[in-house]
Amino acid sequence: MVIDGPSGPSDDFIPVIQPPTLTRIDDTSLLSVQQGAVFTTTVSQLANWARANSVWPALFGLACCAIEMMAMSASRWDIARFGAEAFRASPRQSDLMIVAGRLSTKMAPVLRQIYDQMPDPKWVISMGACASTGGVFNNYAIVQGVDQIVPVDIYVPGCPPTPDMLMYGFTMLQDKIKAGVPPASDLQLSGRGV
């Protein structure tokens, strides 16, 4: 509906266009696409979607990377948007281990024990240069890559990586889960992986 000036249409008056408040079902662009549509999926795709959107990380901060991991769950980056706000202190309730920091040879058996206590399917993110390759600590006391102890799904580089980088690694893991890519532990058992 167009409203003209007080004395009718004029050249110096800009018309105001008021959108109609009620539209017919035929006029909406979304309903024509979705009206009568059928949503089909498989049980495995639905399970992968549910797994990807409800990942519960285990608390396993080892060094300075743990501060960045904690910041990822704070309000600025807010990993709760992705369904992973519940960091679990019990490995039996978590399905993602974020190894954040350098892993000493003395701590390696504890890491493996916690990994073994996690239920299947389980995933591992190696966060930082120290966890991925030993970083600047090229000596006998530091494990030169956490993949020597547990199979790793995603590597996040940096020293320390920012929470943005860890969020990107987390979304990469979600994409792998949604696509149905098995965890690295399953690939290792089948002989195709690490």
TORTI-933281 format. One record per residue (C-alpha): x, y, z. Coordinates in steps of 0.05 Angstrom, whole numbers, plus 5000, padded with zeros to 4 digits. Example, Ala and Ser with C-alpha at 12.3 -4.5 7.8 and 13.67 -1.06 7.14 Angstrom:
2
524649105156/527349795143/
This chain:
194
500050005000/502950684980/501251305020/501451964983/502052665009/496453015045/493753344982/494952764935/501052554896/506553074891/513553104861/517253324925/513952804970/517352124978/512251564982/512451095041/511450365024/508349955078/509149205072/502948795082/502648485151/499047855131/501147455071/497746875038/501146195039/502146244964/506246884972/511746615018/517946364983/519945865036/513545465038/513545324964/520244964972/518544595036/511244475025/510243735012/517643585018/520042935049/526242895092/529942225085/536141975119/539341345144/540241125216/547841175209/547441895183/542842085240/547541755291/553542115261/549842775264/548042655337/555142445354/558243055320/553643535357/554443235427/561943135436/564143145509/571543305518/575643015575/579743475619/586943345601/591043985603/598443865610/601844545600/600745245573/596145005517/591044825571/589945575584/587845655511/583445045516/579945345577/579046005540/575645625484/570145415532/569346125560/564246625537/568346945481/569146315438/563645905472/564445185450/557445065479/554745295411/557444645383/554744185437/561344085474/560444525535/560943955585/568243825599/568243165636/572842995694/571242255685/573941895623/567941435624/563342015606/567542335551/568842155479/574142675460/580942755490/584443415477/591743315494/593744035508/601244115520/607643715526/607042985547/612642735592/614742005590/612641955663/605542195646/604841765583/602141135619/596941565654/594741865587/594141165557/590140915617/585241495612/584641375537/583140635548/577640805599/573941245549/568040905514/567940775439/567641145393/572941625419/577042165386/583642525402/585843235385/593243375393/593744115412/600144495403/607144355377/609344005440/603643495438/604343385364/611943335355/615243475421/616144205404/622544535429/623443975480/627643495440/630043065498/628842405532/623742675582/618442895532/614642435485/616142665414/608942645391/602842405428/601141945370/606441465397/601841345456/594741435429/591941485358/590642215339/584942455295/586443205289/592943595298/592444325317/599144685306/601845275344/605645465407/600745545438/595045525388/589646045398/582645845418/580446015347/585245495320/582644975369/575545145350/577445035277/580444365294/574144185332/569744365273/574243945228/573143365276/565643485273/565943465197/569642805199/564542505247/558642755205/561842455142/562341785177/569941755179/571741255234/576141475292/583641385287/583140815338/578740415289/583440575231/589340325273/585739675290/584139545217/591339655195/589740255151/592140805196/597641025244/
